[in-house]
Amino acid sequence: MGFRDAQTQLCSAQAFSADAVSENTYDSGAAGNDITEGEPLAVVITPTVAAKVSGGTETYQFDVIQDDDAALGSPSIIVSRVIAGADLTVGSRHVIPIPPGAKTLRYLGLNFDGSNTPTVTVDAFIVPLSMAGGGKNYADGFSIT
């Protein structure tokens, strides 16, 4: 991922094994502050522990949510994405674009909605869409002894 800003981090190695919201929220300052104007944004999810796929019936749905309450107690869904458990491997990157103009409430977060005993641990950040893409790590070609 292009960069990571602690202020936009929604999850830090957060383990999900039941329906839950992100451990962090993004505070846009006020309901009218539409952070989706200008450069498009996205939520990028990166598993730090791969998803459980033992039964093959597990479902993994991630929702970008908003609420007028920082605890995300009664959120509304902005956009959802279902990701196959087999695709939630360590280090894989899953981008959920936030539609322009969709944010109308003060706080943004991430909701996990799973069924049939899903388990996955993820990092998640809000980033500019242009910085959410690829990037590949290559060996340095040297070793430190």
HELIX and SHEET records of a PDB file:
HELIX    1   1 ALA A    6  THR A    8  5                                   3    
HELIX    2   2 GLY A   85  ASP A   87  5                                   3    
HELIX    3   3 LEU A  129  MET A  131  5                                   3    
SHEET    1   A 4 GLN A   9  PHE A  16  0                                        
SHEET    2   A 4 VAL A 120  PRO A 128 -1                                        
SHEET    3   A 4 LEU A  41  VAL A  49 -1                                        
SHEET    4   A 4 HIS A  94  ILE A  98 -1                                        
SHEET    1   B 3 ALA A  20  VAL A  21  0                                        
SHEET    2   B 3 TYR A 107  SER A 115 -1                                        
SHEET    3   B 3 TYR A  26  ASP A  27 -1                                        
SHEET    1   C 4 ALA A  20  VAL A  21  0                                        
SHEET    2   C 4 TYR A 107  SER A 115 -1                                        
SHEET    3   C 4 THR A  59  ASP A  67 -1                                        
SHEET    4   C 4 SER A  76  VAL A  82 -1                                        
END                                                                             
